């Protein structure tokens, strides 16, 4: 997730809390994004939603790919690593 998207996702979850924010209630609100009780968050990187704790992904983001870039020091360019490291 991009930093901007991460902050936006937390702000989205905080805005849906009832009462004072606490660690446990924020975690529950984040895990609820896209699970039916809270609609998915639309971010720059696309739609963000999570499977609820106890689901097969244990609160991990749904349909997000892991992209790895490497720096070619000789030419000062970044390159996409061609290996598929995972999909969440």
For each residue, the residues with C-beta under 8 A, 3 or more apart:
1: 5 6 9 43 45 48 61 64
2: 5 6 43 44 45
3: 6 7
4: 7 8 43 44
5: 1 2 8 9 43 44 45 48
6: 1 2 3 9 10
7: 3 4 10 11
8: 4 5 11 12 41 43
9: 1 5 6 12 13 30 33 41 43 48
10: 6 7 13 14 26 30
11: 7 8 14 15
12: 8 9 15 16 33 41
13: 9 10 16 17 26 29 30 32 33 38
14: 10 11 17 21 26 29
15: 11 12
16: 12 13 29 38
17: 13 14 21 25 26 29
18:
19: 25
20:
21: 14 17 25 26
22: 25 26
23: 26 27
24: 27 28
25: 17 19 21 22 28 29
26: 10 13 14 17 21 22 23 29 30
27: 23 24 30 31
28: 24 25 31 32
29: 13 14 16 17 25 26 32 33 38
30: 9 10 13 26 27 33 50 59
31: 27 28 35 50 52 53 59
32: 13 28 29 35 36 37 38 50 52
33: 9 12 13 29 30 38 39 40 41 48 49 50
34: 38 39 40 41 47 48 49 50 62
35: 31 32 38 49 50 51 52 55
36: 32
37: 32
38: 13 16 29 32 33 34 35
39: 33 34
40: 33 34 47 48 49
41: 8 9 12 33 34 47 48 49
42: 46 47 48
43: 1 2 4 5 8 9 46 47 48
44: 2 4 5
45: 1 2 5 48 64
46: 42 43
47: 34 40 41 42 43
48: 1 5 9 33 34 40 41 42 43 45 61
49: 33 34 35 40 41 61 62
50: 30 31 32 33 34 35 57 59 60 61 62
51: 35 55 56 57 58 59 60 62
52: 31 32 35 55 59
53: 31 58 59
54: 58
55: 35 51 52 58 59
56: 51
57: 50 51 60 61 62 88
58: 51 53 54 55
59: 30 31 50 51 52 53 55
60: 50 51 57 88
61: 1 48 49 50 57 64 88
62: 34 49 50 51 57 88
63: 87 88
64: 1 45 61 87 88
65: 86 87 88
66: 85 86 87 88
67: 80
68: 80 81 83 85
69: 78 79 80 81
70: 78 79 81
71: 76 77 78 79
72: 75 76 77 78 79
73: 76
74:
75: 72
76: 71 72 73
77: 71 72
78: 69 70 71 72
79: 69 70 71 72
80: 67 68 69
81: 68 69 70 85
82:
83: 68
84: 87
85: 66 68 81
86: 65 66
87: 63 64 65 66 84
88: 57 60 61 62 63 64 65 66
